Structure formats: structure tokens, C-alpha cells
Amino acid sequence: MTLQRVVFRSFGRPCEVVELEEIPPKPLAPGEARVAVRAAPINPADELLLSGRHAFRPALPATVGIEGAGEVIEVAPGISGVAPGDLVVLPPGGTWCSEVTCPADKLYPMPPGLDPAQAAMLSVNAVTARCLVSLLPGAQPGDWILQNAASSAVGHLVARLARASGLRTVNVIRSAAAEVSLREAGGDVVLVGDEDLARRVREATEGAAIRLALDAVAGEASGRLASALAPGGTLVIYGLLSSDKVELPAAAIVFERVLIRGFSRLSALAAMGQERARALHRELGELALRGEISSRVEARYPLAQIREALAHAERGGRQGKILLEP
């Protein structure tokens, strides 16, 4: 029996550089578990990696996939914490495959009954959203968070998690078509486009002091968010959807004391340690099982159609993730 995995041998347009290859199963080493992959989403970071725009540039050829979930099918002797039949979230790296062999202590067990597709989308977007919402210092019920790219999976989860914590959100989107689903997710204010953003935010929130803005876009969008912040507010840049650069108004930084910081999910997880990371994933898994958080799926593809899946992921106006289901 052979296994399938997605690899790439050069950087370029994602749907043009990927290949599907077959490899023999890897024997289990001490401390490892074997997991049959049930679902793995296509994330912007995967596309950045394939195009060569990611900060991390692997030696080629390389595997792809920063997120996924599957069923444990075998564990090495002496392993505790996971067992055959368990649904687990996979560690990042090479999840676009039919089977993963990895250290068992890097797996995150999920509650029984959780949809594998929802489990597969927890470790990037849900973890990112939970961490981002927690960056509002001294948060009090009724406080506001401003975010762009709010129609994204992270944006929906930020709105849901903020609402559950008693916080309110101003959500900037590109198309009015996303407004209904965003309000259903818990978004309080939805603004289409970011032109004249500071004035529109001020009017929509009746002059509330916005102390936290979340930027997934970069470029000129960063400056528009910064201009809408209260003095001493914080702009958190966590994505590069439109640009590799950040353009900021000097006056906001100098006179309004706006703070600029970056956010990396991997750095945040490394800083919190394995036990806290496992507890965070368990909490998010329980929320997903109860239906309190969820990520939308637009389409599902087998690994054999990886190029078609990546071409679909490139399209604008999507209303959910593209999932690979080996």
C-alpha cells in the first residue's frame, strides 16, 4: 500500500507548482502515532509558502499543509494520551496527505463527536482569533475591537468570540454580500470598504474609544485602521493579504501614541507551552462541538484534485474554506 502527499519543487502560482506523489508508509518510531488524515484546509499561509512569499522558505522539494485533523490508527508502545480511534488535530507541516506519522505528544485530542472538518480548521483560524481577542488589555464588557478582512474565517471567529466575551466589533469588509453572514456570526457594526474609515467608525460607535484594531490586510489598510484608534490604542498586524509592506500615518504614531505590533500564531503557541496549547485546543474543540464556533466550508476536494482545489481557493468572493479530504 502507498500513501499520497502533495509536494512542490519550485515556487510560483500555487495551482501550477504542486504535484501529487505516492510514497510507502513510514514505520512508527518510539513515541510516535500514525494518523489517517480526514480533512485539511487550504490557508493563505499555504498559498504564501507555495508562491515563495512566506517568511519561511523551505528547502525544495517540500511538503505542504499547516493544518488538518484525522483519526489515530496506530500508536507506538507505551504511548498515553492518544489511542486508536481518537480524533486529533495535527501539528503543522505536511498535512496535505493521506496519512501522517508524527510524535504523539504533538497531537491535540478533540472531543468525541466533533466533525473532523471543523476540527481540521481549529488550529489556525480559531487559535488565531482566540489569541487576537485576548490582546485587548483590561477588556470590559461593551469595549470595541476593530478589524478588517472581517468576512474571512478569522474575522467571523473574532466576531463570535468577542460577542461571547461581552465585547463588540466593528467589521470592515470589501463586499456587502458578506454582511448577513457576518452579522449572524455576532458582528455588531459592519462597514463596507475602508475609505474615510476613522470618521465612519466614530459615527457607527457614537465616538467610542477603539483600543484594539486587527489588521489582516497590510499596505494602506494598516494606516486606515491606525487612524481610527483612540490615543494609546494598539494595531495588531497578523496578515499580508494585500501587501508585504505596512503603510502608517506618522501623526497617529507620534501624537496619538498608537502602538504597532505583530502577531504570529506559531510564536504565540511556542510562548504558551505545550500544556497551555493543548488546553486551548481542547477549549476550542468543545466550543465547536457545542456549535458556539464554526468555520464555513465552500467546497471539498480529494487530494487527486489538488490543482483544482488551489485554483478555487484563488477566487475572490469565496464564502468559506476549501477543504482537502484524502
Secondary structure, 3 states (H helix, E strand, C coil): CCEEEEEECCCCCHHHHEEEEEECCCCCCCCEEEEEEEEEECCHHHHHHHHCCCCCCCCCCEECCCCCEEEEEEECCCCCCCCCCCEEECCCCCCCECEEEEEHHHCEECCCCCCHHHHHCHHHHHHHHHHHHCCCCCCCCCCEEEECCCCCHHHHHHHHHHHHCCCEEEEEECCHHHHHHHHHCCCCEEEECCCCHHHHHHHHCCCCCCCEEEECCCEHHHHHHHHCCCCCCEEEECCCCCCCCECCCHHHHHCCCCEEEECCHHHHHHHHHHHHHHHHHHHHHHHHHCCCCCCCEEEEECHHHHHHHHHHHHCCCCCCEEEECC
